[in-house]
C-alpha cells in the first residue's frame, strides 16, 4: 500500500494547475455558442470567417442581407434581429 506522500509530486503541481485552466477554457468555449457578427443569430453550422469576424453566411459577411436557411431554428430560438436597411419608422420619427 502506498502512502499519501508517494502520490504528491512537487514537480507535477504546475502541470495540474495548467490542466485545470485548460479544461476551464475549453469548457467556457464549448458552452458559448457562436453568434453572427452581423445579424447576431446563433450559428448552428460551420461559420464564415472574414477578417477575424464570425458570420452565419456569405451574405452577412458581405454586410447583408442574411441568406441563411432558418428551417433549423424554431421561431422561439431566433434571438437576433435581421436589419435589411434603414428603419423607416425611426427615420420618420427623427424628421418630426
Secondary structure, 3 states (H helix, E strand, C coil): CCCHHHHCCCCCHHHHHHHHHHHHHHHHHHHCCCECCCCCCECCCCCEEECCEEECCHHHHCCCCCCCCHHHCCHHHCCCCCCCCCCHHHHHHHCC
